[in-house]
Amino acid sequence: MCYNVVGDVMKLFSKLDEGFVCEKCKKEVHPLRYTSRDHCPYCLYSKHVDINPGDRKNSCKGLLKPIGIEKYKSTYKIIYKCEKCGELHKNVMANDDDMNEIINISKEV
């Protein structure tokens, strides 16, 4: 039996590019328009709302604190730890993320 792993993984991803008010810094965050918005570009915090990207099916709803940065292809991923349940997550950096915040997080590692 043959599986289409890439296709099966992509089926788990839902593009959801919504604006929101950040629960950490209280700033208004606008949609990206080129990919899904999954974190605040100002303070870099995210919210633990997805099981699979964009599905909004996670019941935790804790804040995801940015704790590190790692190289990913030609960009970087932000490493998060949920302040409520302790799970670790990673999100790709967005074009409009505050580079000073990215640098500050990378120094903490």
Secondary structure, DSSP 4 states (H G I P E B T S, - for coil): ----HHHHHHHT-------EE-TTT--EE---SSS---S-TTT--EE---SSTT----S---EEEEEEEEEETTEEEEEEEETTT--EEEEEPPTTS-HHHHHHHHHH-
